[in-house]
Amino acid sequence: MKKRIDLIILGCGARGNCYSAFAAEHPDRVRVVAVADPRDGRRNLLGDRHGVPEEKRFRSWADVMKLPKFADAVAVCTQDDMHEGPAVAAAERSYHILLEKPMAPTEAACRRIAESVRKSGVRFAVCHVLRYTQQTRKIRELIASGVIGEIVSIQRLESVGYWHQAHSFVRGNWRNESESSCMLLAKCCHDVDWICHIMNAKCESVSSFGALKHFRPENRPRGAADRCLECPAQIEEKCPYSALKIYLRDRLEKGQTLWPVNILTHDTSREGVLRALAAGPYGRCVYACDNDVVDHQVVNFQFEGNRTASLTMTAFGECGRKTTIFGTRGSIYADENTLSVFDFLTDRTEVIDLNAPSGTLPASGHGGGDGGIMDAFLTAVSGGDVSGILSGVDETLASHLVVFAAERSRLTNRVMELSD
């Protein structure tokens, strides 16, 4: 019989809450027994939600690791540049590890995590949740069936979304490389990993271009204030990136209090949000922040077997990913809701509704990917069946190395060979 897993949450932000929510939905499979976060409000909110005793609420992951092992697994949901320490320490103490992406912001740190995991032999999964979605599983099934023949190329669009870029990558935690990681790693390591997963072949070389074009001081409207609450109405009301528009008019006033509103503050009343916008980072003018990550980037991939792929990341659109897979006998177009499979032989298109119940994945965010990875990880920890883990140490390190090579290409204006 599979046993219930005791899980420690390291980092009580959005992702820590996401994965711990699985425990509330499936208390027979996992329970949260400890939490760690330096922010009292976030730590206690998650701790209260799961009935974690006061003595198991820690201000730092390091405090957890000072104690003898008292749980089965940890979920490392700290900031990007804080993944290596807790992941290595957890492996050394034989905790099974669920690690939020990216693995780490440097190649050296990724390799140290990988070495620790291999040495310890613990179960390990990185949260490349797109591998676990219903969409991805169906695409892999279609490719394996031969319906589109052999893959020749893949075209991928990651439209971050104008407001999401402003929230996370201009005002938020991932705005500055020195405090997190490059945009390609912070946001698009999902997409690079997904392309590698679908191609199922070695990436041989990459090239990349991109820059921070728009969210710069010189594009600030004349007369705009440093904070949206202080901006003249005639300027603020015409700004699509206004914090008042994004958090109040578009969401809170329509009854939406979850992400991204609850990232500003755990008090999601109008008064609480206004206080956060008046004093916190999310109320700043997008043209007066300390952001330096790119707002658009393209990556070209050469895979073995003369196959190619391209990825476009842009801030300037609606949120959502769109993909076309070109094969020798057909093609697959995928968006957030449907797959369209075109057959060259019949000249017919089959449309598959991805919102139809599949009966295979728990309902969750990222198209079922959040629940899918929790299901796979817990199955591996409780019963030893690791076949469901699609983003283990080897697959993740390989796709991260492609990301690092692509970013070196962008910075040096050179084609990078993966053998280098």
Beta strands, then each sheet from edge to edge (+ up, - down):
strand 1: 5-10
strand 2: 30-36
strand 3: 57-58
strand 4: 73-76
strand 5: 96-99
strand 6: 124-126
strand 7: 151-159
strand 8: 203-211
strand 9: 296-303
strand 10: 307-314
strand 11: 320-327
strand 12: 330-334
strand 13: 338-343
strand 14: 348-353
strand 15: 416-417
sheet 1: 3+ 2+ 1+ 4+ 5+ 6+
sheet 2: 14+ 13- 12+ 11- 7+ 10+ 9- 8+ 15-
end
